[in-house]
Amino acid sequence: MNVIAESAMRLFDSDLLMIRTTDEQEKVVKVKSIKLRHYPIEDNMWNITTSLSSQIIDELMSGEPIHFDSRDLSRFPSTFLPFVKTLGFETFFAMGLVESRQFLGTIIIGYKDNRSHMKKYYKDMLKIMAHYASSALATFHYQQKLHYLANVDGLTGLFNRRYFFEQANVKITSNCRGYILVIDLNNFKLINDKYGHVMGDQVIETFGHLLQDHFPYPNIVSRVGGDEFYLFLPDTGGDDMSMIKRQIDSLQKQFTHRFLSTISEPISFSWGCSIFPDDGNDLDQLVSVADMSMYRMKRT
């Protein structure tokens, strides 16, 4: 987007160029790229989000650029162009970025003087630029979706087996001391057989969310298949094992409590832990050590 923004600013010889991307469902437009002539880019300019009305989105998706001046800003939310009054911009041209009828965002160019007499020229050029920006954004979104599908478990939203081994190996290669946790739900097959797969999926999904809540980023939390979960917890330099045990105890209590009214059998999990590099320098070996520790707990 920055390359497109820089090219567009040179093409239009504008004082402002902004590309904002949107979440179609929330209709929230976030700053993706911003260029200002003669003014520094302030950090807070990147953090502004704007909820656009359906009417404005329909106008931006019409296929025709919108021309407006500083007197027309009342049509838009105050956060759409929050700093233009301070910096003294006068003329604006905006167009929606649309691909396959999906609203992806908007491109805006601004000038400190009146450019109304060149309205047709800027509108024609903005159509061309919006076409390229829309294609680039659509490709970016597609790549993000592919990355998500390749690395994230669809049921829990946790990372999958592939991502865990890839990223945990990166940690080990960089000599990042840490803890490998292997977690397995107890009697999950019995729950699946007795209460059905819908309830089984609900148990897995709930446990995944609780697991992520108890071990947030930068911990690597993954579902590697079925009812089995692997974690890599970087060493914090403190009493990590005590912290891990406290979090596991809290997780166990919350997990059991969630299904007290729906599942008559006690619902719980077993876990095991290994430490890099104390228990080995190879990820498969570390997982094996943690796995054996987990099965010892399961048999008790």
HELIX and SHEET records of a PDB file:
HELIX    1   1 ASN A    2  PHE A   12  1                                  11    
HELIX    2   2 ASP A   43  ASN A   47  5                                   5    
HELIX    3   3 SER A   54  LEU A   60  1                                   7    
HELIX    4   4 SER A   70  ARG A   75  5                                   6    
HELIX    5   5 VAL A   84  LEU A   87  1                                   4    
HELIX    6   6 SER A  116  MET A  118  5                                   3    
HELIX    7   7 LYS A  119  ASN A  151  1                                  33    
HELIX    8   8 ARG A  161  THR A  173  1                                  13    
HELIX    9   9 PHE A  188  TYR A  195  1                                   8    
HELIX   10  10 HIS A  197  HIS A  214  1                                  18    
HELIX   11  11 ASP A  240  ARG A  258  1                                  19    
HELIX   12  12 LEU A  283  ARG A  299  1                                  17    
SHEET    1   A 6 THR A  49  SER A  51  0                                        
SHEET    2   A 6 VAL A  28  LEU A  36 -1                                        
SHEET    3   A 6 LEU A  16  ASP A  23 -1                                        
SHEET    4   A 6 GLN A 102  TYR A 111 -1                                        
SHEET    5   A 6 THR A  91  GLU A  99 -1                                        
SHEET    6   A 6 ILE A  66  ASP A  69 -1                                        
SHEET    1   B 4 ILE A 220  GLY A 225  0                                        
SHEET    2   B 4 GLU A 228  PRO A 234 -1                                        
SHEET    3   B 4 GLY A 178  LEU A 185 -1                                        
SHEET    4   B 4 PHE A 269  PHE A 276 -1                                        
END                                                                             
